[in-house]
Amino acid sequence: MSLLGIGRAARDVGGAVAEVSEVFTINKTKAEMAAQARYQAALEQAGAEFRQAPIGGFDRFVNGLNRLPRPIMALSTVGLFSYAMADPAGFSVRMQGLAYVPEPLWWLLGAVVSFYFGAREMNYFRGYRANIPAGPPAISRAQPPEAPQNKAIAEWKAANP
C-alpha cells in the first residue's frame, strides 16, 4: 500500500543511496567477480607459457642418449659384482690392469663424470626447460565484469547526444 507514493519514493531513495555508497565503498560481489576473472586469466596465461611445442624425432633420439649414462653406470657396477662372483680369477686380472692406469687419467675420468652429473643436477635445480617457444600468451575467455554504470550519467548522455 502506497500512501501518496511514499513506497516508491522510499525505494528510489534507497536505490540512490546504494549507488552513492558504491562511490565510497566497493561492491564486494563485483570486486570478487573481477578478482576471479583476473585469477583465471593469469592461470590460462601461465598454462600457455609452460606448454611445450611437440619435439621432433632427432630431439627424442638425443634425449634418449642423454638418459643412458646413469643406467649404464649402475648396471655396469652390478655387472662387475656379478663378474667378480662368477669368475674371481678373471676379475682379479682385470682389476690389476686398472692399477696400471695413470693417476691423472683417473682424475680426468672423475672430472668428466662429476661435471656430467653436476651439470645435470644444476640443470634440474635451476628449473631449466627447453627453449621451445610456446606461442603467444593465452587470452582469457572469461571477460571481467563491466564497471557499474552511473544512471545519472547514462541518462544525461541519452538526453544530450
N, C-alpha and C positions, 0 to 999 in steps of 0.2 A: 504494500500500500504506500503510495507516494503522496505525501501531503504537499501540495504546491510544488512538486518536482524536487523535493528535498533529497529523495533517494538517488535520483540521477545526478544531482549536483554533488552529493557526497561521493558518489562513485567517480565522477570526473575529477574532483579534488584529490581523491586517493590516488588515481592514476597519475595526475600531475606531480604529486608528492613522490611517487615511486620513480618517475622519470628524473626529477630533480635530484633525488637521492643517489641515482646511478652516476651522476656527475661527481659526487664526492666519495662514494664507495663503489667498489667493483661488484658487479653481478657475479656471484661465485659460480653459478651454474655455467654461465657463458665463459668465464675465465677457465674453469676446469675443462670445458669442451675444447677451448683453444689450446690449452696445455696438452691435452691428449692428442690433438691433431699435430702439434709440433713434435711430440714424442714419437708418434707413428711415422712422421716424415723423416725424422732422424734415424729411426731403425731401418727404414727402407733404404735410405742413402748409405748407411753403414753396410747393409747387406750387399748393395750393388758394388761398393768399393772393394769388398773382400771376395766377390765372386770371381772365380778364375776362368780364364778362357780355356777351351779344350787344347790339350797338348798333342803334338804330332808323334809319329812313330819313332823318329830319331830321339826325341826328348824322353820318351818312355824307355828306350833302349839304354840311354846314358843313365837315367835314374836307376835302372836295374843294375847296371855296372857299379854305380856308386853304393849300392846296398850290399854288394858281395863281400868286401874285405872283412867285415866283422864276423859273419857266419863262417867264412873260410878259416879265419884265425881260430875261432872257437872250436870248430870241428877238427882242425889240424892238431890242436892241443890234445883233444880227446883221442885222436888217432895216434899221437905219439905215445900216450899211456898204453893204448891197446897194443901198439907195436912193441913197446918195452916188455909187456907181459907175454906176447906171442913169440918173440924172438929176442931174448935178452942179449945174446952174443952179437947179433947184427946191430941192435940198438946201441950197444956199447961201442962198437967200431965207429958208428956214425957220430956219436957224441964226442969221441976222441978227435974225429975230423973237425968238429966245430971248435975244439980247443985250439986249433991251428989258425982260426980266423983272427986277423989282427984287431987289436982293441979299437983303433979309430973306425974300423968298419962297423963294429958293434955300436959305437956312438952314433954313427950316421944312420944305422937302422933304427936306433932308439929315437933319433930326432925326426925321421920320416914318419914313424908310427905316431909319435907324440903330436906332431903338427897335424897329421891327418885327423886324429881323434879330437885334438884340441880345437881345430878349426870347425869340425863338425859340431862339437858341443857349443862353441861360441855362436855358430850359425843358429842353432835352436834356442840358445839363451837370449839372443837378440830378437828373436821372433821374426827372423827374415823369411820372407816368402818370395817366390819367383816374381821377377819384374814383368809380369804379363799384364798389359792394360786390360782393365775390366770393362771398359766402355764408359759412356757418360754416367754421371751420378743419377740415381733414381729420382723421379719426380713423384712427389706424394700424390696419391689418388684421393686421399681424404682432404677435402678443402676445409680450411679453418672457417669457423662460423663468422658471418659478417658482423661488423660492428653495429651496435644498436642505432637505429635511426632516430633522430630527434624529430618528433612530429611537427613541432612549430616550424622548424627549418624546411621540412618537406612540404608543408602547406604553403609557406612563403614562396618556395621555388615553384610550386604549382601555380600560384597566383601571379607571380612575376616572371614570366618566361624570358 
